[in-house]
Amino acid sequence: MVRLVPMSLDNRAAWLTAMWADYRQQLINTGFSPEEASKNIEHNERELLVNGIPNADQRIFDVLDDETNVGSLWLATREAQSAGEWYVYDIVIDDAFRGRGLGRRTMRAAEDYVKSQGGTRLALNVFGPNTVARRLYESLGYKTMAIGMRKNLV
């Protein structure tokens, strides 16, 4: 059974470092220059963190399968944008645990958590090349809202 447990402060610094590094690489893989990726991350850090600490709207969890830590989940309420809406900023199932249905169970646990907090909608962004995640979200009933595309010409 998958459980979401608030991430300890001790684990958060390492998690943030790894999460931003992964996000940066995903941006670069989709055509951002390293400079554009850095600016994007700097903007998001200013918007979402206060002195490196997630603001009060954020919920950061360790994902446990039984008692084994198998990944992480970052959720946030987006009430200011749309009543009842929450957002998945990041979900990671560690490589050693992939292919076991833990991503699906984590998303179900996220949905249950959001509902328990009075949320009525859960949104997310997935990078186009991440076909495994896209298939998972589609199979869970998530609808595509927009498709952004770009082509580097130099």
Secondary structure by P-SEA (a helix, b strand, c coil): ccccccccccaaaaaaaaaaaaaaaaaaaacccaaaaaaaaaaaaaaccccccccccbbbbbbbcccccccbbbbbbcccccccccccccccccccccccaaaaaaaaaaaaaaaaaccccccccccccaaaaaaaaaaacccccbbbbbbbcc
